[in-house]
Amino acid sequence: MKMTQHLQLSTYRVLVGNRNHDDPRSSAYLTDAHALGLTAISQITCYDLYFLYGTLSPQQCELLAKTVLYDPVAQSIQWHTLTKNHEPVLFTGGNQATIEVTLRPGVTNPVAEQILRASQTICLSNLSAVSTGQRFVIQGDGITEEMLHILASRLLCNSIIQRYALGEIQPVFPSQAESTGDVEVFHLTSWDDETLMQLSKERRAALNLEEMQTIQAYCIKENRHLTDIEFEMIAQTWSEHCVHKTFKACITVEGKQPQVIDNLFKQTIQEATRRINAAWVRSAFKDNAGIIDYDGVHELSFKVETHNHPSAIEPFGGANTGTGGVIRDIIGVSARPIASTDVLCFGSLDITFDEIPAGLLHPRRIASGVVSGIQDYGNKIGIPTVNGAILYDSGYTSNPLVYCGCVGIAPLDSHPHQLQPGDRIIVIGGRTGRDGLRGATFSSMTMDAQTGEVSGASVQIGAPIVEKGLIDVCMIARDRRLYHAITDCGAGGLSSAVGEMGKEIGATVQLERVPLKYPGLAPWEVWLSEAQERMVLAVPPASLAEMQQLCELYEVELTDIGEFTGTHRLVVRYKDRIILDLDNAFLHEGIPQKHLFAELPDPPNPAGYCGDINLHSVNYNQILLALLAHPNIASKENVVRVYDHEVQGATVIRPLVGINNDGPSDGCVLRPLETSNNAAFSLSVGINPEYGKLDPAQMAVNVIDEALRNAVALGADPDRIAILDNFCWGDPNNPKTLGSLVAAALACRDAAIAYRTPFISGKDSFNNEYLGADGERHAIPPSLLISAIGILPDWHNAVSMDLKKTGSRLYLVGDFRPTLGGSHFKLVNGTEVPDGIPACQPETARIHYLALYAAICDRKVLSCHDLSEGGLAVAAAEMTIGGRLGIHLNLPYKDELRACFGETTGCLLAEVDTGDCTAFEAFFRGLSCTPIGVVSEQPLLSISHAGKTLIELPVNDLVSAWQGSTKGAVSHAA
Amino acid sequence: MQPRALILLANGTNRDRDVAQALALAGANPVIMPLQGLRQSKRSWNDYQILILAGGFSYADALGAGKLLALDLMYYFADQTAEFVAAGKPVLGICNGFQALVKAGILPANEANPDHSEITLTFNQSGHFECRWVTLKPLSQICLWTRRLTDLIACPVAHGEGNFVSSNPAVLQQLISHDQIALVYVKQDGSMADGEYPFNPNGSMMDIAGICNPQGNVLGLMPHPEDNVLPYQYAQWMRRSGHSGLPLFQNAVRFVQGRESA
């Protein structure tokens, strides 16, 4: 931007506050401060802070401030010029103090960008830069400087993306340093092993010695050196994140029957899909997302990603960009994103600060940041967040899990793969900054106490509005067939996107054309940058003008950065210099296969085993209430409600259902706006770390069953369900950790084949471990998420879990063999149980699901709910909560404790109108389908066994227990 | 004939297709137009009989919901908007669109202090965004969108800044006396919410969910009737039917058709 010389540059400081002093944002911060133990603080008042930099006159500043920056009814405003010798006000003790927080320069700041745009709208052309922040005025007796630093670092500011000052903060605007174009060269042909590894470490490449030696051998063969950009590109192309080294490794399984698995992925997950060979699977493991046929006219795509490591250090940004990233995966298969899913695993919210390893955030802070990040992205981009789960376990304290999923819809076969030599390489969307550099390799490393500082640049804030523009443009471009291929910029940025696209034919890029957010980036940084909200398209020259016009209409930036060539080499130029020139074959296939060792797990008790227990003094009522209040089971309403689950008008069954819209649905059902028939689809999940700790193989079968069971409960056709796998595991170099992975993957294959549910996509995340300051390694429980997408031929057949009708019958469907191993009963009761986890029989479960589906299609089922954590008693209680009706259950089973609270697979409760009972039972001839209760008008849950009442509780008590404990579990201040 | 409805698409508008569907079902012919296209063409909006500002997060809600879209209306499209309003054509702002209409001074536009409307939509009393189903009671008989509607409307709200506040009791009094309170939040049975959460989901004064201008052709409301226009969209479809948002849109279509045949 050109400055006129004679005008004076000034910085104005503008402060906007609420007229109403007890504004909710401020009181939320106060609540959180008290939760931190800072009870001396009696009031926090927050203000918005703006710094305006340019040749504005005071009158122009006033115009901008009054027109744009505040709401005259609800807010007050004041401003002044910051003079050169302005002395900031600092804390000097007393009952009042201020803390000010601003974003670090270079962090995406949509508000600042909008202020610049708005200044143009009101015809002010001399505003050059804007910086924003918040001011907190803190009151209380005996505030100390130490207290303020704790408040700032633990609540008000995250040093990864922000900085703070006690008192007034001085603004910093992005520096104006010129780009050097510097390229470093490594002469590594003569290096010894130690020097090779030093390079890998220094550049945080996460490459092992064998991989470094392979790179060296390539250089010797081609008689060449490597530039920094070449090295960086190889490191990211070969990262765990991008090539799944562990799943493709050659694994020697040790033990009684040693065996060698030469490609775990091909032999398990992919093998299941190959064997099932479902005609309706249109793309599995080939594209950015799995694709299935929907209704013969449209196809559905589904992808689930993890964003664990970034969310651990910057929860808002991590979850924010995780959501944005998986949405781009869907745009990357030419589909319109229509639904988001989120499964979150956090440490216990009640943990004290002393128990948290150094350098880590409190789970409460992580949880509220992650939820806000998902909310911000999903709501703003206008994609409903409709399904998910939240689990708590101390194993996730250091390493939270954030699984983000997205579903898309497109006309059948509209995703092109027709790349041709001569096609232009087109980048659209956001500009490139030093964002998220080395994200791919970072996510492949174990977290240590320094990760937070060193990898600071690895996390960014998203700009959902920019991505909304990408959806608008790409959908029209797809329909007009303006591009030959498309992919998103994810981990590895342009290097990964262009590299993958040009894999078959080669590409030449002119790197200085890439538009930057700010100058000063080295070429390798431009190439590897993980700046969000960018897509790469292969556009034939003849369509370029139309594409450009379209982008202008939707205010999306388009840049032509080069050409797909046909030379089978990837070449990157910076002005007239060639700075990267690599052979595609080496880049994409040169990585040496990893050799790993696995030791299969040995569960303490076999699945399905029930040992001897003597629990005579069990208070059934208390146990049920405690189970309902357990954070894993309790209502997630305070989270669900901050996500928009209605936008796009497709939601048929919501996450919260029932007469008061507050019962826990088994999943969701959607009927997209694009379609004109009655078809609908369900989304559901299965995950169970408690089972994972005890028996990883049976856990895998159990969670597949859970995802399917939920889908069946919603009315999905058991023969039209596809699943996705997301393995979050520890360090695969540890034979025991790898053994549990191998066991789970093998079990996945067998179960998927038995259920005839193909895997269509998956993503794994390893090294979910943390090396604490104490020197000990902390690993997460083996955490396999199965996400299911199922088809309902007719939305009218969708079933929800809330009781509908007084007098109707309740049936227990499925082979009911409850155990207490890994159960939530064990968690709330605290006693050790000698049981194995539930033994899943996929063949038996499948027959029951088919029968239930037939009954549902015949409209014989009023409501249906699956048995999962907490067992039969919890499932029945949840149904009463959904419908605010009562149930009287009479248990026809021997072992009443396990019948009430034991956990099972393959079992559901179905509510059937009395007049339909005969017809309903006819669907289950020769199968397990037991009438066990009646729905009553009186809102009371009673469960009896052999004439003895075990549980008798008013539904209101169930509601309070279930809704009570999560109130305030996730704060909304962040 | 089918009235043509212009749906403005700002950066971040995201319920444009939802409202287009509702309008099409009501018998209109909706056209979604990016603002940039309208800015470039500088054409008048005479081809259109209905104007819609759809829900979403225009310009990321930076600086307050609807604020920057309001600026667009005032600086780029002041003439077109004024012409549309003055001609008495139906104008509807939903959620973010309502916020923009208020911040641009197009609503409530009553005589008391015309430069400074003295009402706003500010942060929900809960302090955060909320998505939940609410029940609305149509009240205003001068509003062409709500007049003669007898059934309650059930539909979702999805906003963080929907708390209707006025700093001036005289303004509220005028809204009442001019019949400008178009819709209020009520309990499921139609009885008064009287500020009670969650029936009144955001703390709005007098349970106000939507207001119109004194002429009755411009309506702004926070909830999303466009997301309950088909049977399966209704959260209680398994229990009962009715409470649809569609009649609101049909009212506007009928109004246009009646004008043309008159």
Interface residues (C-beta under 8 A of the other chain):
Chain A: R19 D23 P24 R25 S27 A28 T67 V68 L69 Y70 D71 P72 V73 A74 P110 V111 E113 Q114 I115 R117 A118 T121 I122 C123 Q375 N379 K380 I381 G382 A463 P464 I465 K468 G469 D472 E552 L553 Y554 E555 R641 V642 Y643 D644 H645 E646 V647 Q648 G649 T651 V652 R654 V657 I659 N661 R671 L673 A680 W795 H796 A798 S800 K804 H972
Chain B: L9 N11 G12 N14 R15 R17 D18 Q21 P34 Q36 G37 G55 G56 F57 Y59 A60 D61 A62 L63 G64 K67 L68 L71 D72 Y75 Y76 K103 H116 S117 E118 I119 T120 T122 F123 N124 Q125 S126 G127 H128 F129 E130 C131 R132 W133 P156 A158 V165 S166 S167 H224 E226 D227 V229 L230 Y232 Q233 A235 Q236 W237 M238 R239
